[in-house]
Amino acid sequence: MPLFLPYFIQMEKRVTSESMSAPSFPTDSSQTPTTSSSSSWRSIPLANLSPGEVYRLMVSAIVPRPIAFVSTQSPDGLGNLAPFSYFNAVASNPPVLMISITSHPDGREKDTLRNIRETGEFVVNISTESMAEAVNQCSAQYPYGVNELEKVGLTPMPSHQVKPTRVLESPIQLECKLYHLLPIGSGGAGSTVVVFGEIIEAHVHESLFDPAHPKNILSQSLQPLSRLGGNDYGTLGRVFSLPRPGKTV
């Protein structure tokens, strides 16, 4: 039995597709609190901040961020597993996602980026609440060649089309081939390389699918983990539905 028992294995009954009632948003502008006082706002020119200060501002303001738990493998077959919260979907045709990987403070390239650059393959394992401790532990700086998956007691699964392994404890695993690398910045502190990966195969645990809409994934069943500012993590919280507006003139 894996050390970190996945939520989808713990589940005894499925979450239904019934949505919680949507909150009531004010439609009358008179109900919306407003202020014209400049003292109510702090305007911050980012050029006046250090890279570290900019980073702390951004990770606290741009929240919540999903966490890509990325499996890679070196050309020699050495495994690596690391979390990244500068992560999101980019396109569906072709199906592309992105991960932004900053350098170490001394400018060294992180092992994940090195492996992707050298092999062109990786797996994004979606992070969930039950994986929080393992995700956090894997953010430590291990020497190159150390397999974090083994260190934290997670369970490897063979992939179908790439060499890096999947993580059993993650209920969604996305096998990816490198699509494009985009360097941003001068290479110093705060610079990054954006990795674009084409998803060539997805693995989704059966318990996540909506019985009423069999091709849809229920977020409530997934219980995704997100990153906030500082040492904080977030969970899904309240879920509600709003119908999309029709065509406007």
N, C-alpha and C positions, 0 to 999 in steps of 0.2 A: 504493500500500500504506500503511495507516495507521501512524503513528509507534509507537503502542502496539498491538502485534499481539495480538489476543485469544487466550486459551488454546484456545478451542473451534475456532479456525482452525488452530492449531498441531497439534492432536491428530491422530495417525496411526491410532490404534485406540481403540475405545470402552472405557470402564470398565464392567466387568460389574456385575451387581446382587448378586454374592456379597458378603456382609458379613464383616468380620473377626470372629473369635471374641470373645465378650464377656469382659470382665475378670472375675475371680473376686472377689466381694465377701464379706467375712466375715459369717456368719450367727450366729455365737456372740458374744454381747456381751463375753465375756472376751477376744476377739481385738481389740476396738476400743479404741484408746488413749483414756483419759479422764483428767481431772484436776479436782480440786476446788479447786485453788489459784487465788485471785483474781489472783495475779501473772502467770498465764498469759494473761490477757485484758486488753485495753485498752478500757475503756468510755468512749465519747466522746459527751457530750451535744452535739448539733449546734447548739443555740442558743448555745453558747460559741465557735463557729467563725465566721470571716468567710465571706462568700459564695464567695470564691476557695478557701478551705480546704475548704468543703463540696463544691464542685465537684471538687476533686482527689481527695477521699475517694471520692465516688460513682463517678467514671469509672474509678477503680482497682479498686473493689469489685464493680461491676456489669459483669461481663465474661463472655464476649466480646459485643460489640454489633455487629449487622450494620450496614452503611453504605448509606444511601440516597443515591445520586448524583442530585440532583434538578434536572431541567431545567424552567425557567420562561421566560416571555416577557412583556415589558411590553406595555401597551396599544398602544404605538407600534411593537411588533415587535422590541424589543431583547432578545436572548437572554441567559440566565444559567444557570450550572451550578455547583452547590455540594454538598459532602458533609455528611451529618448522621447521627450515630450514635445519637441518641436516636430510634430508629425501630423499629417492629415492626408485626405484624399485629394487628388488633382483632376483626374479625368476618368471617364468610363469607356471611352473608345479612342485609343486603347485604354484598358484599365490601369491607371497609373497612380501611385501614391508617392509621398515625399517624406523624407526624414532630413532634418538639418543637424549636422554633426560638427560641433565646434572642436577646435584643437585643445590640447592640454595647455595650461597656463604658460608652460615653457615653449609652446609652439609645436610640440610633437603631435603627430597625427594619431588619432585614437585607433585602437585595434580594429574596431568595427569597420571604420572607413578604409583602413589598410587592406583588410580582407576583401571588402567589396570591390575595391579598386583592382586588386590582383586576381580575383576569381570571377567577378561579375554576377555573384549569386548571394541571396540572403533570404531569410524567412522572417516575416513580421508576425509575432504571436501577440494577440490582443490581451492586454493586462486586465485582470478582474480583481474584485475586492479580496477574494480568498488568496490571491497571489501577492498581496501588498508587501509582506515581509520579505519574500524572495526578490521582488522587484527592487526594493530598497537596498538589499544586501548586494545585489549585482551592480549597483551604481558605484561601488567601491573601485579603487584603482588597483587591479591585480596585474602582476607581471604578464608580459606577452606570452601566450602559450598556455596560460592557466584557463581551464574550462569552468566558467562560473556556474554553468548548469550543474556540474558535478559538485562543486563547492557548496551550493545551497540545498542540494538534495532534490532537485527537480528531475523529471523523467523524460529522457529523449525518445523521440519517435522518428523513424526514417521518413524522409520526404520522398515524393514521387518523381519530381523533375529537377531538383537541385540537390547538391551535396550537403549543405547545412541541415542539421536536424530540426524537427519541430519540438515544441514543448507540450507534453501530454496535458499538463494542468491548465493550459489555455484552451478555451472552447472554440476559438477561431484562430486559424493559422493560415497565413498567406505566403505562398511560395513566390518569390520574385526574381526576375532577371534585371540587371542594371540597364536602365534606359538612358540616363544622362547624369553627368556630374556638373554642378554649377558652383564654382568658387565665388564667395562673396567676402569682400574686405581685402585688406593688405596682407593677410597672413598672420597678423599680430593678435593680441588679446581681443576676444570677441568676434574674430573672423570665423567663417564657417564654410563648409561645403554642403550644398543641398544635394542629396541623393534622390534621384527620381528612379523608381523601380516599377517595372511592368509586372502586374500580378498574373502569373501564368496558371496557377491552380489555387483554389481556396478550399479549406477544410473546415466545416462547421458542424458542431455537435448537434445531433438530432433534437435534443431538448430545447434548443433555442428557437426553433421554427414555430410560427404562429399557426395553430390548427385551422383558424379561419382563413388564413392567407398563407398557404404552404411555402411560398417563396420569400416571405418576409421574416426577418429576425426580430424577436422580441427583446427590446433593450432591458426590460425588467428582468428577464431570465439571464441575460448576459451579465448583469451587474458590473458594468465597466468601472475601472479605476481611472481617476484623472489626477493630473498634477496641478497644484496651485502654487502660490508663492512660498518662499522660505522652505521649511521642512514639511509643509502641509500637503495632504492628499485629499481628494474629494470622491464622493460616490454619486450615484445617479440622482438621488433625491426624488422630488415630485415630478411626475410625468403627466402631461395633459395634451390634448389635441385641439387644434384650431383648423377649421376648413380654410383652404386657400381661397383668396378672393378671385372672382371671375375677371374677365377681360375689362380693363378700364380704358376710357377714352383720353 
